[in-house]
Amino acid sequence: MKWLSRVTWLYLTLPFIIFCAGWLRLSIAIPVAAVLLWVVWRLLKQKSSDLSPFPKFQLPFYLLLLTILWVFLSGVGGYAFQNWDHHWRNAVLRDLITDSWPVVYSSPEQGPVKMLVYYLGYWLPSALAGKLLGWKFANFFLFLWTWLGVLLTILHLNLKLRTSLIKTALLLIFFSGADALGVLFFAQEYPTLWPPVQHLEIWAGGLQYSAFTTQLFWVFNQAVPAWLCIVLILELDHSLSGYRSFQITEKIFIWSLCFFFAPLASIGLFPYLLIEWFKGTNFKNPLKDIRFDLLLASVAVVIISYLFFSSNTAAQERGFQSLAVKDFLIFFLLEGGIFWLLLAPGLRRDLRWIVTGFLLILIPFIQLGSGRDFVMRASIAPLFYLMMMTGGILFQNTSSRFLRFTFIVLFLIGALTPLYEINRSVYRTFEYYLLLDDSPPAQPSQEPITHLEQGVAPELEHPGALVSDKIQTLKFMDDKLSKNFIANVRQSLYYRYIAPR
């Protein structure tokens, strides 16, 4: 299974190397890229036995079909219904294709220098393909890129769960909190349980722990690379492959790449990295077997990513927010807390179980930026660990029948959330291809829009159209949400010292 580790390392490092070529001045890009290439080459040369005891398995056709169908229904690539967030993600990809790198919207001699500053690493291979062969090919490449990331995640997760590949895939697709119960007992006018195409995740208002299907269908650019980084850190466990001190430097490198792709998700992953460091470090000789080339590469990725992201001041609003105790307890219990508490008898001594509960309790109280993105993205890592622990109960015959039965019931209730997301995509996609008339679709207005309002019901978005494509470019956007993508970088350290001239 050496191919699995090799493909994964290339998948995670290639976007950052492309970023170096387009967003850094040559005097910085060349040495940084050289270090990354050296590290990748050494990782690719490692024997598979050094990474983990890969079992031999073949990719069954039904797994390929299931993952392709899941990614197809997510809307990635524009072949099925796209949720509202795709308006912005399509605009990012289009600007990356049509504009030079870095994407600068205005650069007067004096005054603001407006630049695209966002977590754009995931799109870079597709954008590069689009520059060569156009918009349609870029979307096709993005679809394949996302499918590959999902497939790699499932294969690596399967090595940890040690069950069938189909069970692993179904766990990732359908694991969720009990949003249906929140809707049934606590939601206001929207969402409701009927029709079964509504967005159940928003039953608690601004608080949301997104199911993995919801993450793929709405924020694939952060979710897919974050999943892959999390499961790699899980897999590089000294208890599996024998003690190796330098595994911790590999984990640090993986975390740095997660920070590049999805910085909010990397915050939620960081405590688990500390646990791995604590477990895998020889404190009598902490520098023994440390891979300094990996450490150097990790520091470079983090510093460059931080300087780039921090040039956007949209996330400068930070602090704690107050929540009513009743509202918080209901949210916590329904969005994973019940799973976590039921796991206590068997895992209460496991630091990862303790950290998972601590994060799921703490994250709702943290405010970062003007929206609630922190709650939804920082929770990706603890939810992934919670899913893995739940899978251990569901798939291993080491627990009591009553506990397994309880977990199965909770899992089936939670599965309604991703089912509703999938149903909405099936309904709108079926309507588009088979029920609408054959008249040509309405063309986007040539007048640039400056504001984009978000509706309450995603199932009613852009009627008669498959894709969310109202924003043809971010250049003219001037609403609150656009500040997450466009920044005045003139005074930033990134623009002054490392941006290309």
Phi, psi and omega in degrees: 000025179301330182298326183295314179294321181295313180298321181295314179298318179295320181300319185276332185265333182303315180301323180290324177297319175297319178301317179302318183293329185258338189243359180237148174292151191302324182297339177258320184298318185295308180294323180294313178298323179297317178297316180298316180295321178297315180297315180297317180300317180293322177294322179291333182277348180297144175291144181301330179292341178282339185269310177183163181282075183300124172284160178270120174215157176255156180277107181290152182299321183293331176290315178300316181295316181297315182290322177297318179295320180297312179293322177302312183288344177293339183093353178298128183094342177085018181267346177224176184303135179251133176287173190302323182301337182292341173306314183283321183289324174296322180294320178299312181297318181296317180293326176294330180279315189274335183260159174286162181257139351293158184281110180246123183272330175204140182214069178288164178297326176232150178101191187290139171256106184269126185224152172286113180232104184202176178279077191261003185302322185298329183277347192298316176300319179292320179295321177297318176297321179293325177297329182274320190231007171099175187298313183296319179292324178299318179292322177296317178296320179298320177298312180296320180297317179292317178299318179297318179297319177296315181297316178298320178300314181295319180296317179291319179296325179297327177296332179275319183281333178056052174227192180287154180297323181293322177295320178298314180297316181294325177297314180296319184290320192249001178288134180193165169285174185275062180299327182300321177291323176298319178294317185295321188251340190230347182288159179267238183283324180221136006271169172232168183279351177223134002286157187280047178230009185275166184268090187293338188301336188265019182298332182262020180074239183282347179270134181200126167253106190283136172295161183292327173296318177299318178300315180295320185283341184242316186227053183303328184294333175264323188291309188298309178294327177295316177304314185294319178294318180298313185289332175292318177297322176298318186289322180282067184251128182297338179288341179270312193248014181090150184293127173219115184299323187283000172300327182297326178289329174296319180293321176297319178297318177299316180297321180297323177291324175298321178298323178293316182282318189210082187299325179292319176296325181292332176296316177292335179277337188302316179301326178290327175296320177297321178298315180296322177296317181295321182285326191256004183261134173274100188289342176287331179214073189295341181268357181294130176066010178291135178271099184289334175293322176293320178297317179298315179297320180297315179298318180297315180298315183292314183295314181295317179297317180297315180299321179292309182295321184289348175288350172258118186272010183298331184264017183285341177284117184212158180154198179248149178240148181272143177228144175296138184302317181297313181297318180295314182298319178297314180298312183298313184295318183283334184261031175127342184298323180294314175307311185298316180294321180292337178280348188303314184304322183267340188235011188297341177267356181276119182301326181292326175294317180298313181296323179300312178296317180301316181292317180295333176280320187280319191306319181299340183271354184264132177247123177224115186084182185275341182255200180247026181299326183300315181300317185284328186263320179294340180279353183302313183295307179299327176293324178294316177295321178297319177299317181296317179295321177296320177300325177298324177286317185290324190255348180251138182271047182250356181251166179293156178300321181298316181295317179296319179298318179298317180294322178296317179297314179297321179297319180292323176295315179296328183297344178298325181300304177296329177297321178295320177297317180293317180301319180298316179294317179299314182299309183289325179291316177300317179300317184294314186279330190240339186252331181285155179289172186270010178294146182300141181295152179297133180279144177301146179297139178284344177284124180295137178268153181245342180224150177221115180273143178261126177283168180281319187256108181300330182293347180257004182292149178030068182300140179081358181234151182270320187258153174266101191219036181287330183268104180282334174203150178278354188303322186259001183291138184214040176249183186297315184291331181296339179293344174287344185246329187243133182220150169275109189258005188305319184268002184282155177296324179301310184292323186284329191238333185232349179289147179293150180244000000 
